[in-house]
């Protein structure tokens, strides 16, 4: 007995995540704002962890040196 999965009528666009008809007569054109929202959604975990990652980097020798240079070169 073989089970066949049905072919979906719609698939998500890899660039913007919009639901696009598989058998569409016209090609899909992504909306720029939707593309940006989708990219932010994909990067959500990295954006959320940025502050912790940056603080950890500042604790390294390279981070301490970069902080020293930034403080030294800051205009008073």
mmJSON file of the N, C-alpha and C atoms, coordinates in Angstrom:
{"data_MODEL":{"atom_site":{
"group_PDB":["ATOM","ATOM","ATOM","ATOM","ATOM","ATOM","ATOM","ATOM","ATOM","ATOM","ATOM","ATOM","ATOM","ATOM","ATOM","ATOM","ATOM","ATOM","ATOM","ATOM","ATOM","ATOM","ATOM","ATOM","ATOM","ATOM","ATOM","ATOM","ATOM","ATOM","ATOM","ATOM","ATOM","ATOM","ATOM","ATOM","ATOM","ATOM","ATOM","ATOM","ATOM","ATOM","ATOM","ATOM","ATOM","ATOM","ATOM","ATOM","ATOM","ATOM","ATOM","ATOM","ATOM","ATOM","ATOM","ATOM","ATOM","ATOM","ATOM","ATOM","ATOM","ATOM","ATOM","ATOM","ATOM","ATOM","ATOM","ATOM","ATOM","ATOM","ATOM","ATOM","ATOM","ATOM","ATOM","ATOM","ATOM","ATOM","ATOM","ATOM","ATOM","ATOM","ATOM","ATOM","ATOM","ATOM","ATOM","ATOM","ATOM","ATOM","ATOM","ATOM","ATOM","ATOM","ATOM","ATOM","ATOM","ATOM","ATOM","ATOM","ATOM","ATOM","ATOM","ATOM","ATOM","ATOM","ATOM","ATOM","ATOM","ATOM","ATOM","ATOM","ATOM","ATOM","ATOM","ATOM","ATOM","ATOM","ATOM","ATOM","ATOM","ATOM","ATOM","ATOM","ATOM","ATOM","ATOM","ATOM","ATOM","ATOM","ATOM","ATOM","ATOM","ATOM","ATOM","ATOM","ATOM","ATOM","ATOM","ATOM","ATOM","ATOM","ATOM","ATOM","ATOM","ATOM","ATOM","ATOM","ATOM","ATOM","ATOM","ATOM","ATOM","ATOM","ATOM","ATOM","ATOM","ATOM","ATOM","ATOM","ATOM","ATOM","ATOM","ATOM","ATOM","ATOM","ATOM","ATOM","ATOM","ATOM","ATOM","ATOM","ATOM","ATOM","ATOM","ATOM","ATOM","ATOM","ATOM","ATOM","ATOM","ATOM","ATOM","ATOM","ATOM","ATOM","ATOM","ATOM","ATOM","ATOM","ATOM","ATOM","ATOM","ATOM","ATOM","ATOM","ATOM","ATOM","ATOM","ATOM","ATOM","ATOM","ATOM","ATOM","ATOM","ATOM","ATOM","ATOM","ATOM","ATOM","ATOM","ATOM","ATOM","ATOM","ATOM","ATOM","ATOM","ATOM","ATOM","ATOM","ATOM","ATOM","ATOM","ATOM","ATOM","ATOM","ATOM","ATOM"],
"id":[1,2,3,4,5,6,7,8,9,10,11,12,13,14,15,16,17,18,19,20,21,22,23,24,25,26,27,28,29,30,31,32,33,34,35,36,37,38,39,40,41,42,43,44,45,46,47,48,49,50,51,52,53,54,55,56,57,58,59,60,61,62,63,64,65,66,67,68,69,70,71,72,73,74,75,76,77,78,79,80,81,82,83,84,85,86,87,88,89,90,91,92,93,94,95,96,97,98,99,100,101,102,103,104,105,106,107,108,109,110,111,112,113,114,115,116,117,118,119,120,121,122,123,124,125,126,127,128,129,130,131,132,133,134,135,136,137,138,139,140,141,142,143,144,145,146,147,148,149,150,151,152,153,154,155,156,157,158,159,160,161,162,163,164,165,166,167,168,169,170,171,172,173,174,175,176,177,178,179,180,181,182,183,184,185,186,187,188,189,190,191,192,193,194,195,196,197,198,199,200,201,202,203,204,205,206,207,208,209,210,211,212,213,214,215,216,217,218,219,220,221,222,223,224,225,226,227,228],
"type_symbol":["N","C","C","N","C","C","N","C","C","N","C","C","N","C","C","N","C","C","N","C","C","N","C","C","N","C","C","N","C","C","N","C","C","N","C","C","N","C","C","N","C","C","N","C","C","N","C","C","N","C","C","N","C","C","N","C","C","N","C","C","N","C","C","N","C","C","N","C","C","N","C","C","N","C","C","N","C","C","N","C","C","N","C","C","N","C","C","N","C","C","N","C","C","N","C","C","N","C","C","N","C","C","N","C","C","N","C","C","N","C","C","N","C","C","N","C","C","N","C","C","N","C","C","N","C","C","N","C","C","N","C","C","N","C","C","N","C","C","N","C","C","N","C","C","N","C","C","N","C","C","N","C","C","N","C","C","N","C","C","N","C","C","N","C","C","N","C","C","N","C","C","N","C","C","N","C","C","N","C","C","N","C","C","N","C","C","N","C","C","N","C","C","N","C","C","N","C","C","N","C","C","N","C","C","N","C","C","N","C","C","N","C","C","N","C","C","N","C","C","N","C","C","N","C","C","N","C","C"],
"label_atom_id":["N","CA","C","N","CA","C","N","CA","C","N","CA","C","N","CA","C","N","CA","C","N","CA","C","N","CA","C","N","CA","C","N","CA","C","N","CA","C","N","CA","C","N","CA","C","N","CA","C","N","CA","C","N","CA","C","N","CA","C","N","CA","C","N","CA","C","N","CA","C","N","CA","C","N","CA","C","N","CA","C","N","CA","C","N","CA","C","N","CA","C","N","CA","C","N","CA","C","N","CA","C","N","CA","C","N","CA","C","N","CA","C","N","CA","C","N","CA","C","N","CA","C","N","CA","C","N","CA","C","N","CA","C","N","CA","C","N","CA","C","N","CA","C","N","CA","C","N","CA","C","N","CA","C","N","CA","C","N","CA","C","N","CA","C","N","CA","C","N","CA","C","N","CA","C","N","CA","C","N","CA","C","N","CA","C","N","CA","C","N","CA","C","N","CA","C","N","CA","C","N","CA","C","N","CA","C","N","CA","C","N","CA","C","N","CA","C","N","CA","C","N","CA","C","N","CA","C","N","CA","C","N","CA","C","N","CA","C","N","CA","C","N","CA","C","N","CA","C","N","CA","C","N","CA","C","N","CA","C","N","CA","C","N","CA","C"],
"label_alt_id":[null,null,null,null,null,null,null,null,null,null,null,null,null,null,null,null,null,null,null,null,null,null,null,null,null,null,null,null,null,null,null,null,null,null,null,null,null,null,null,null,null,null,null,null,null,null,null,null,null,null,null,null,null,null,null,null,null,null,null,null,null,null,null,null,null,null,null,null,null,null,null,null,null,null,null,null,null,null,null,null,null,null,null,null,null,null,null,null,null,null,null,null,null,null,null,null,null,null,null,null,null,null,null,null,null,null,null,null,null,null,null,null,null,null,null,null,null,null,null,null,null,null,null,null,null,null,null,null,null,null,null,null,null,null,null,null,null,null,null,null,null,null,null,null,null,null,null,null,null,null,null,null,null,null,null,null,null,null,null,null,null,null,null,null,null,null,null,null,null,null,null,null,null,null,null,null,null,null,null,null,null,null,null,null,null,null,null,null,null,null,null,null,null,null,null,null,null,null,null,null,null,null,null,null,null,null,null,null,null,null,null,null,null,null,null,null,null,null,null,null,null,null,null,null,null,null,null,null],
"label_comp_id":["UNK","UNK","UNK","UNK","UNK","UNK","UNK","UNK","UNK","UNK","UNK","UNK","UNK","UNK","UNK","UNK","UNK","UNK","UNK","UNK","UNK","UNK","UNK","UNK","UNK","UNK","UNK","UNK","UNK","UNK","UNK","UNK","UNK","UNK","UNK","UNK","UNK","UNK","UNK","UNK","UNK","UNK","UNK","UNK","UNK","UNK","UNK","UNK","UNK","UNK","UNK","UNK","UNK","UNK","UNK","UNK","UNK","UNK","UNK","UNK","UNK","UNK","UNK","UNK","UNK","UNK","UNK","UNK","UNK","UNK","UNK","UNK","UNK","UNK","UNK","UNK","UNK","UNK","UNK","UNK","UNK","UNK","UNK","UNK","UNK","UNK","UNK","UNK","UNK","UNK","UNK","UNK","UNK","UNK","UNK","UNK","UNK","UNK","UNK","UNK","UNK","UNK","UNK","UNK","UNK","UNK","UNK","UNK","UNK","UNK","UNK","UNK","UNK","UNK","UNK","UNK","UNK","UNK","UNK","UNK","UNK","UNK","UNK","UNK","UNK","UNK","UNK","UNK","UNK","UNK","UNK","UNK","UNK","UNK","UNK","UNK","UNK","UNK","UNK","UNK","UNK","UNK","UNK","UNK","UNK","UNK","UNK","UNK","UNK","UNK","UNK","UNK","UNK","UNK","UNK","UNK","UNK","UNK","UNK","UNK","UNK","UNK","UNK","UNK","UNK","UNK","UNK","UNK","UNK","UNK","UNK","UNK","UNK","UNK","UNK","UNK","UNK","UNK","UNK","UNK","UNK","UNK","UNK","UNK","UNK","UNK","UNK","UNK","UNK","UNK","UNK","UNK","UNK","UNK","UNK","UNK","UNK","UNK","UNK","UNK","UNK","UNK","UNK","UNK","UNK","UNK","UNK","UNK","UNK","UNK","UNK","UNK","UNK","UNK","UNK","UNK","UNK","UNK","UNK","UNK","UNK","UNK","UNK","UNK","UNK","UNK","UNK","UNK"],
"label_asym_id":["A","A","A","A","A","A","A","A","A","A","A","A","A","A","A","A","A","A","A","A","A","A","A","A","A","A","A","A","A","A","A","A","A","A","A","A","A","A","A","A","A","A","A","A","A","A","A","A","A","A","A","A","A","A","A","A","A","A","A","A","A","A","A","A","A","A","A","A","A","A","A","A","A","A","A","A","A","A","A","A","A","A","A","A","A","A","A","A","A","A","A","A","A","A","A","A","A","A","A","A","A","A","A","A","A","A","A","A","A","A","A","A","A","A","A","A","A","A","A","A","A","A","A","A","A","A","A","A","A","A","A","A","A","A","A","A","A","A","A","A","A","A","A","A","A","A","A","A","A","A","A","A","A","A","A","A","A","A","A","A","A","A","A","A","A","A","A","A","A","A","A","A","A","A","A","A","A","A","A","A","A","A","A","A","A","A","A","A","A","A","A","A","A","A","A","A","A","A","A","A","A","A","A","A","A","A","A","A","A","A","A","A","A","A","A","A","A","A","A","A","A","A","A","A","A","A","A","A"],
"label_entity_id":["1","1","1","1","1","1","1","1","1","1","1","1","1","1","1","1","1","1","1","1","1","1","1","1","1","1","1","1","1","1","1","1","1","1","1","1","1","1","1","1","1","1","1","1","1","1","1","1","1","1","1","1","1","1","1","1","1","1","1","1","1","1","1","1","1","1","1","1","1","1","1","1","1","1","1","1","1","1","1","1","1","1","1","1","1","1","1","1","1","1","1","1","1","1","1","1","1","1","1","1","1","1","1","1","1","1","1","1","1","1","1","1","1","1","1","1","1","1","1","1","1","1","1","1","1","1","1","1","1","1","1","1","1","1","1","1","1","1","1","1","1","1","1","1","1","1","1","1","1","1","1","1","1","1","1","1","1","1","1","1","1","1","1","1","1","1","1","1","1","1","1","1","1","1","1","1","1","1","1","1","1","1","1","1","1","1","1","1","1","1","1","1","1","1","1","1","1","1","1","1","1","1","1","1","1","1","1","1","1","1","1","1","1","1","1","1","1","1","1","1","1","1","1","1","1","1","1","1"],
"label_seq_id":[1,1,1,2,2,2,3,3,3,4,4,4,5,5,5,6,6,6,7,7,7,8,8,8,9,9,9,10,10,10,11,11,11,12,12,12,13,13,13,14,14,14,15,15,15,16,16,16,17,17,17,18,18,18,19,19,19,20,20,20,21,21,21,22,22,22,23,23,23,24,24,24,25,25,25,26,26,26,27,27,27,28,28,28,29,29,29,30,30,30,31,31,31,32,32,32,33,33,33,34,34,34,35,35,35,36,36,36,37,37,37,38,38,38,39,39,39,40,40,40,41,41,41,42,42,42,43,43,43,44,44,44,45,45,45,46,46,46,47,47,47,48,48,48,49,49,49,50,50,50,51,51,51,52,52,52,53,53,53,54,54,54,55,55,55,56,56,56,57,57,57,58,58,58,59,59,59,60,60,60,61,61,61,62,62,62,63,63,63,64,64,64,65,65,65,66,66,66,67,67,67,68,68,68,69,69,69,70,70,70,71,71,71,72,72,72,73,73,73,74,74,74,75,75,75,76,76,76],
"pdbx_PDB_ins_code":[null,null,null,null,null,null,null,null,null,null,null,null,null,null,null,null,null,null,null,null,null,null,null,null,null,null,null,null,null,null,null,null,null,null,null,null,null,null,null,null,null,null,null,null,null,null,null,null,null,null,null,null,null,null,null,null,null,null,null,null,null,null,null,null,null,null,null,null,null,null,null,null,null,null,null,null,null,null,null,null,null,null,null,null,null,null,null,null,null,null,null,null,null,null,null,null,null,null,null,null,null,null,null,null,null,null,null,null,null,null,null,null,null,null,null,null,null,null,null,null,null,null,null,null,null,null,null,null,null,null,null,null,null,null,null,null,null,null,null,null,null,null,null,null,null,null,null,null,null,null,null,null,null,null,null,null,null,null,null,null,null,null,null,null,null,null,null,null,null,null,null,null,null,null,null,null,null,null,null,null,null,null,null,null,null,null,null,null,null,null,null,null,null,null,null,null,null,null,null,null,null,null,null,null,null,null,null,null,null,null,null,null,null,null,null,null,null,null,null,null,null,null,null,null,null,null,null,null],
"Cartn_x":[0.84,0.0,0.893,0.687,1.48,0.565,1.08,0.348,1.011,0.215,0.735,0.199,1.082,0.659,0.075,-0.98,-1.551,-0.606,-0.655,0.157,-0.483,0.276,-0.312,-0.682,-1.742,-2.164,-1.336,-0.839,-0.055,1.235,2.286,3.574,4.079,4.876,5.401,6.515,6.523,7.592,8.854,10.0,11.219,11.774,11.415,11.931,11.063,9.713,8.854,7.892,7.796,6.941,5.473,5.105,3.7,3.255,1.986,1.417,1.143,1.8,1.71,1.113,0.149,-0.473,0.569,0.625,1.598,1.33,0.065,-0.303,-0.729,-0.076,-0.44,-0.064,-0.933,-0.675,0.402,0.398,1.387,2.438,3.685,4.719,4.486,4.91,4.756,5.783,5.339,6.229,6.15,7.285,7.334,7.162,6.415,6.278,7.503,8.15,9.393,9.206,8.111,7.871,7.683,7.006,6.807,8.138,9.018,10.341,11.117,11.09,11.789,11.205,9.876,9.232,9.608,9.653,9.981,11.434,12.331,13.74,13.932,13.225,13.29,12.755,11.691,11.13,12.149,12.819,13.821,15.003,15.373,16.529,16.156,14.917,14.432,15.282,15.69,16.492,17.872,18.469,19.783,19.686,18.625,18.434,18.234,17.448,17.178,18.434,19.351,20.549,21.73,21.54,22.654,23.264,22.441,22.96,23.806,23.348,24.12,25.423,25.352,26.556,27.566,27.073,27.966,28.625,27.85,28.41,29.471,29.224,30.21,31.475,31.309,32.48,33.278,32.577,33.291,34.12,33.81,34.576,35.84,35.982,37.171,38.3,39.537,40.638,40.428,39.915,39.664,38.601,37.552,36.493,36.967,37.778,38.309,39.2,40.009,40.875,40.05,39.006,38.143,37.453,37.019,36.397,37.416,38.648,39.706,39.946,40.053,40.288,39.118,37.89,36.717,36.675,37.009,37.005,38.137,39.285,40.443,40.201,39.574,39.394,38.116,37.316,36.079,36.394,35.769,36.019,35.439,36.163,35.688,34.924],
"Cartn_y":[-1.169,0.0,1.243,2.088,3.311,4.508,5.402,6.636,7.757,8.474,9.612,10.883,11.809,13.088,13.937,14.661,15.506,16.647,17.055,18.176,19.463,20.327,21.556,22.535,23.296,24.318,25.587,25.842,27.045,26.67,27.427,27.242,28.62,28.682,29.984,30.464,31.745,32.347,32.352,31.89,31.853,33.247,34.275,35.613,36.405,36.232,37.072,36.276,34.973,34.14,34.157,34.91,34.99,33.647,33.334,32.117,32.343,31.547,31.727,30.474,30.669,29.54,28.845,27.524,26.753,26.867,26.835,26.871,28.272,29.306,30.681,30.998,31.734,32.106,33.183,34.109,35.183,34.899,35.282,35.063,35.968,35.49,36.245,37.36,38.536,39.682,40.036,40.005,40.273,41.76,42.057,43.415,43.709,44.852,45.177,45.197,45.759,45.837,44.442,43.572,42.205,41.451,41.691,41.051,41.462,42.76,43.236,42.628,42.582,41.974,40.503,39.79,38.363,38.147,38.995,38.867,39.155,40.163,40.445,39.275,38.647,37.475,36.338,36.097,35.031,35.296,36.554,36.916,37.237,36.989,37.351,36.824,35.562,34.974,35.637,35.918,36.575,38.001,38.698,40.072,40.078,39.125,39.053,38.746,37.962,37.582,38.525,39.573,40.462,41.105,41.629,42.328,41.389,40.156,39.193,38.816,38.605,38.259,39.403,40.639,41.802,41.965,41.773,41.868,40.79,39.587,38.51,38.852,39.456,39.833,40.927,41.881,42.941,42.398,41.221,40.614,39.914,39.752,39.114,40.142,39.7,40.659,41.602,41.079,41.932,42.984,42.581,43.513,44.58,44.189,45.174,46.184,45.692,46.592,47.534,47.01,47.858,48.924,48.552,49.525,50.6,50.175,51.116,52.11,51.594,52.485,53.445,52.95,53.81,54.902,54.57,55.59,56.582,56.095,56.983,57.937,57.426,58.239,59.091,58.962,59.726,61.196,62.072,63.509,63.961,64.858,65.303,66.593],
"Cartn_z":[0.0,0.0,0.0,-0.947,-1.004,-0.775,0.028,0.285,-0.497,-1.227,-1.977,-1.342,-1.107,-0.562,-1.684,-1.408,-2.463,-2.828,-4.067,-4.524,-4.021,-3.351,-2.82,-3.939,-3.708,-4.673,-4.534,-3.328,-3.059,-2.333,-2.606,-1.947,-1.512,-0.438,-0.019,-0.949,-1.216,-2.012,-1.153,-1.664,-0.847,-0.511,-1.28,-1.018,-0.044,-0.128,0.71,1.584,1.388,2.21,1.835,0.805,0.384,-0.185,0.004,-0.543,-2.031,-2.877,-4.322,-4.942,-5.83,-6.516,-7.387,-7.29,-8.051,-9.546,-9.93,-11.344,-11.766,-11.251,-11.583,-13.023,-13.692,-15.083,-15.172,-14.199,-14.185,-13.111,-13.36,-12.332,-11.124,-9.986,-8.732,-8.657,-8.247,-8.031,-6.542,-5.87,-4.434,-4.144,-3.083,-2.583,-1.716,-1.957,-1.247,0.266,0.737,2.177,2.776,2.039,2.523,2.57,1.605,1.597,2.852,3.183,4.379,5.645,5.739,6.909,7.036,5.909,5.923,6.343,5.865,6.248,7.732,8.249,9.684,10.49,9.998,10.665,10.688,9.556,9.487,10.421,10.589,11.41,12.854,13.233,14.564,15.695,15.638,16.716,16.794,15.633,15.629,16.146,15.778,16.25,17.759,18.249,19.687,20.495,19.943,20.688,20.451,19.647,19.317,20.556,21.45,22.637,23.489,23.683,24.473,23.769,22.447,21.691,21.718,21.603,21.617,22.983,24.042,25.4,25.611,25.096,25.223,24.44,23.255,22.454,23.164,23.797,24.506,25.662,26.15,27.235,26.731,25.421,24.852,24.754,24.572,24.409,23.217,22.112,20.937,21.252,21.97,22.336,23.295,24.276,25.224,24.504,23.549,22.793,21.922,21.276,20.45,21.299,22.504,23.397,23.815,24.111,24.465,23.33,22.089,20.942,20.74,20.895,20.702,21.751,22.984,24.042,23.832,23.399,23.181,22.02,20.948,19.746,19.758,20.816,20.908,21.104,20.312,20.524,21.862,22.541,23.844,23.763],
"occupancy":[1.0,1.0,1.0,1.0,1.0,1.0,1.0,1.0,1.0,1.0,1.0,1.0,1.0,1.0,1.0,1.0,1.0,1.0,1.0,1.0,1.0,1.0,1.0,1.0,1.0,1.0,1.0,1.0,1.0,1.0,1.0,1.0,1.0,1.0,1.0,1.0,1.0,1.0,1.0,1.0,1.0,1.0,1.0,1.0,1.0,1.0,1.0,1.0,1.0,1.0,1.0,1.0,1.0,1.0,1.0,1.0,1.0,1.0,1.0,1.0,1.0,1.0,1.0,1.0,1.0,1.0,1.0,1.0,1.0,1.0,1.0,1.0,1.0,1.0,1.0,1.0,1.0,1.0,1.0,1.0,1.0,1.0,1.0,1.0,1.0,1.0,1.0,1.0,1.0,1.0,1.0,1.0,1.0,1.0,1.0,1.0,1.0,1.0,1.0,1.0,1.0,1.0,1.0,1.0,1.0,1.0,1.0,1.0,1.0,1.0,1.0,1.0,1.0,1.0,1.0,1.0,1.0,1.0,1.0,1.0,1.0,1.0,1.0,1.0,1.0,1.0,1.0,1.0,1.0,1.0,1.0,1.0,1.0,1.0,1.0,1.0,1.0,1.0,1.0,1.0,1.0,1.0,1.0,1.0,1.0,1.0,1.0,1.0,1.0,1.0,1.0,1.0,1.0,1.0,1.0,1.0,1.0,1.0,1.0,1.0,1.0,1.0,1.0,1.0,1.0,1.0,1.0,1.0,1.0,1.0,1.0,1.0,1.0,1.0,1.0,1.0,1.0,1.0,1.0,1.0,1.0,1.0,1.0,1.0,1.0,1.0,1.0,1.0,1.0,1.0,1.0,1.0,1.0,1.0,1.0,1.0,1.0,1.0,1.0,1.0,1.0,1.0,1.0,1.0,1.0,1.0,1.0,1.0,1.0,1.0,1.0,1.0,1.0,1.0,1.0,1.0,1.0,1.0,1.0,1.0,1.0,1.0,1.0,1.0,1.0,1.0,1.0,1.0],
"B_iso_or_equiv":[0.0,0.0,0.0,0.0,0.0,0.0,0.0,0.0,0.0,0.0,0.0,0.0,0.0,0.0,0.0,0.0,0.0,0.0,0.0,0.0,0.0,0.0,0.0,0.0,0.0,0.0,0.0,0.0,0.0,0.0,0.0,0.0,0.0,0.0,0.0,0.0,0.0,0.0,0.0,0.0,0.0,0.0,0.0,0.0,0.0,0.0,0.0,0.0,0.0,0.0,0.0,0.0,0.0,0.0,0.0,0.0,0.0,0.0,0.0,0.0,0.0,0.0,0.0,0.0,0.0,0.0,0.0,0.0,0.0,0.0,0.0,0.0,0.0,0.0,0.0,0.0,0.0,0.0,0.0,0.0,0.0,0.0,0.0,0.0,0.0,0.0,0.0,0.0,0.0,0.0,0.0,0.0,0.0,0.0,0.0,0.0,0.0,0.0,0.0,0.0,0.0,0.0,0.0,0.0,0.0,0.0,0.0,0.0,0.0,0.0,0.0,0.0,0.0,0.0,0.0,0.0,0.0,0.0,0.0,0.0,0.0,0.0,0.0,0.0,0.0,0.0,0.0,0.0,0.0,0.0,0.0,0.0,0.0,0.0,0.0,0.0,0.0,0.0,0.0,0.0,0.0,0.0,0.0,0.0,0.0,0.0,0.0,0.0,0.0,0.0,0.0,0.0,0.0,0.0,0.0,0.0,0.0,0.0,0.0,0.0,0.0,0.0,0.0,0.0,0.0,0.0,0.0,0.0,0.0,0.0,0.0,0.0,0.0,0.0,0.0,0.0,0.0,0.0,0.0,0.0,0.0,0.0,0.0,0.0,0.0,0.0,0.0,0.0,0.0,0.0,0.0,0.0,0.0,0.0,0.0,0.0,0.0,0.0,0.0,0.0,0.0,0.0,0.0,0.0,0.0,0.0,0.0,0.0,0.0,0.0,0.0,0.0,0.0,0.0,0.0,0.0,0.0,0.0,0.0,0.0,0.0,0.0,0.0,0.0,0.0,0.0,0.0,0.0],
"pdbx_formal_charge":[null,null,null,null,null,null,null,null,null,null,null,null,null,null,null,null,null,null,null,null,null,null,null,null,null,null,null,null,null,null,null,null,null,null,null,null,null,null,null,null,null,null,null,null,null,null,null,null,null,null,null,null,null,null,null,null,null,null,null,null,null,null,null,null,null,null,null,null,null,null,null,null,null,null,null,null,null,null,null,null,null,null,null,null,null,null,null,null,null,null,null,null,null,null,null,null,null,null,null,null,null,null,null,null,null,null,null,null,null,null,null,null,null,null,null,null,null,null,null,null,null,null,null,null,null,null,null,null,null,null,null,null,null,null,null,null,null,null,null,null,null,null,null,null,null,null,null,null,null,null,null,null,null,null,null,null,null,null,null,null,null,null,null,null,null,null,null,null,null,null,null,null,null,null,null,null,null,null,null,null,null,null,null,null,null,null,null,null,null,null,null,null,null,null,null,null,null,null,null,null,null,null,null,null,null,null,null,null,null,null,null,null,null,null,null,null,null,null,null,null,null,null,null,null,null,null,null,null],
"auth_seq_id":[1,1,1,2,2,2,3,3,3,4,4,4,5,5,5,6,6,6,7,7,7,8,8,8,9,9,9,10,10,10,11,11,11,12,12,12,13,13,13,14,14,14,15,15,15,16,16,16,17,17,17,18,18,18,19,19,19,20,20,20,21,21,21,22,22,22,23,23,23,24,24,24,25,25,25,26,26,26,27,27,27,28,28,28,29,29,29,30,30,30,31,31,31,32,32,32,33,33,33,34,34,34,35,35,35,36,36,36,37,37,37,38,38,38,39,39,39,40,40,40,41,41,41,42,42,42,43,43,43,44,44,44,45,45,45,46,46,46,47,47,47,48,48,48,49,49,49,50,50,50,51,51,51,52,52,52,53,53,53,54,54,54,55,55,55,56,56,56,57,57,57,58,58,58,59,59,59,60,60,60,61,61,61,62,62,62,63,63,63,64,64,64,65,65,65,66,66,66,67,67,67,68,68,68,69,69,69,70,70,70,71,71,71,72,72,72,73,73,73,74,74,74,75,75,75,76,76,76],
"auth_comp_id":["UNK","UNK","UNK","UNK","UNK","UNK","UNK","UNK","UNK","UNK","UNK","UNK","UNK","UNK","UNK","UNK","UNK","UNK","UNK","UNK","UNK","UNK","UNK","UNK","UNK","UNK","UNK","UNK","UNK","UNK","UNK","UNK","UNK","UNK","UNK","UNK","UNK","UNK","UNK","UNK","UNK","UNK","UNK","UNK","UNK","UNK","UNK","UNK","UNK","UNK","UNK","UNK","UNK","UNK","UNK","UNK","UNK","UNK","UNK","UNK","UNK","UNK","UNK","UNK","UNK","UNK","UNK","UNK","UNK","UNK","UNK","UNK","UNK","UNK","UNK","UNK","UNK","UNK","UNK","UNK","UNK","UNK","UNK","UNK","UNK","UNK","UNK","UNK","UNK","UNK","UNK","UNK","UNK","UNK","UNK","UNK","UNK","UNK","UNK","UNK","UNK","UNK","UNK","UNK","UNK","UNK","UNK","UNK","UNK","UNK","UNK","UNK","UNK","UNK","UNK","UNK","UNK","UNK","UNK","UNK","UNK","UNK","UNK","UNK","UNK","UNK","UNK","UNK","UNK","UNK","UNK","UNK","UNK","UNK","UNK","UNK","UNK","UNK","UNK","UNK","UNK","UNK","UNK","UNK","UNK","UNK","UNK","UNK","UNK","UNK","UNK","UNK","UNK","UNK","UNK","UNK","UNK","UNK","UNK","UNK","UNK","UNK","UNK","UNK","UNK","UNK","UNK","UNK","UNK","UNK","UNK","UNK","UNK","UNK","UNK","UNK","UNK","UNK","UNK","UNK","UNK","UNK","UNK","UNK","UNK","UNK","UNK","UNK","UNK","UNK","UNK","UNK","UNK","UNK","UNK","UNK","UNK","UNK","UNK","UNK","UNK","UNK","UNK","UNK","UNK","UNK","UNK","UNK","UNK","UNK","UNK","UNK","UNK","UNK","UNK","UNK","UNK","UNK","UNK","UNK","UNK","UNK","UNK","UNK","UNK","UNK","UNK","UNK"],
"auth_asym_id":["A","A","A","A","A","A","A","A","A","A","A","A","A","A","A","A","A","A","A","A","A","A","A","A","A","A","A","A","A","A","A","A","A","A","A","A","A","A","A","A","A","A","A","A","A","A","A","A","A","A","A","A","A","A","A","A","A","A","A","A","A","A","A","A","A","A","A","A","A","A","A","A","A","A","A","A","A","A","A","A","A","A","A","A","A","A","A","A","A","A","A","A","A","A","A","A","A","A","A","A","A","A","A","A","A","A","A","A","A","A","A","A","A","A","A","A","A","A","A","A","A","A","A","A","A","A","A","A","A","A","A","A","A","A","A","A","A","A","A","A","A","A","A","A","A","A","A","A","A","A","A","A","A","A","A","A","A","A","A","A","A","A","A","A","A","A","A","A","A","A","A","A","A","A","A","A","A","A","A","A","A","A","A","A","A","A","A","A","A","A","A","A","A","A","A","A","A","A","A","A","A","A","A","A","A","A","A","A","A","A","A","A","A","A","A","A","A","A","A","A","A","A","A","A","A","A","A","A"],
"auth_atom_id":["N","CA","C","N","CA","C","N","CA","C","N","CA","C","N","CA","C","N","CA","C","N","CA","C","N","CA","C","N","CA","C","N","CA","C","N","CA","C","N","CA","C","N","CA","C","N","CA","C","N","CA","C","N","CA","C","N","CA","C","N","CA","C","N","CA","C","N","CA","C","N","CA","C","N","CA","C","N","CA","C","N","CA","C","N","CA","C","N","CA","C","N","CA","C","N","CA","C","N","CA","C","N","CA","C","N","CA","C","N","CA","C","N","CA","C","N","CA","C","N","CA","C","N","CA","C","N","CA","C","N","CA","C","N","CA","C","N","CA","C","N","CA","C","N","CA","C","N","CA","C","N","CA","C","N","CA","C","N","CA","C","N","CA","C","N","CA","C","N","CA","C","N","CA","C","N","CA","C","N","CA","C","N","CA","C","N","CA","C","N","CA","C","N","CA","C","N","CA","C","N","CA","C","N","CA","C","N","CA","C","N","CA","C","N","CA","C","N","CA","C","N","CA","C","N","CA","C","N","CA","C","N","CA","C","N","CA","C","N","CA","C","N","CA","C","N","CA","C","N","CA","C","N","CA","C","N","CA","C","N","CA","C","N","CA","C"],
"pdbx_PDB_model_num":[1,1,1,1,1,1,1,1,1,1,1,1,1,1,1,1,1,1,1,1,1,1,1,1,1,1,1,1,1,1,1,1,1,1,1,1,1,1,1,1,1,1,1,1,1,1,1,1,1,1,1,1,1,1,1,1,1,1,1,1,1,1,1,1,1,1,1,1,1,1,1,1,1,1,1,1,1,1,1,1,1,1,1,1,1,1,1,1,1,1,1,1,1,1,1,1,1,1,1,1,1,1,1,1,1,1,1,1,1,1,1,1,1,1,1,1,1,1,1,1,1,1,1,1,1,1,1,1,1,1,1,1,1,1,1,1,1,1,1,1,1,1,1,1,1,1,1,1,1,1,1,1,1,1,1,1,1,1,1,1,1,1,1,1,1,1,1,1,1,1,1,1,1,1,1,1,1,1,1,1,1,1,1,1,1,1,1,1,1,1,1,1,1,1,1,1,1,1,1,1,1,1,1,1,1,1,1,1,1,1,1,1,1,1,1,1,1,1,1,1,1,1,1,1,1,1,1,1]
}}}
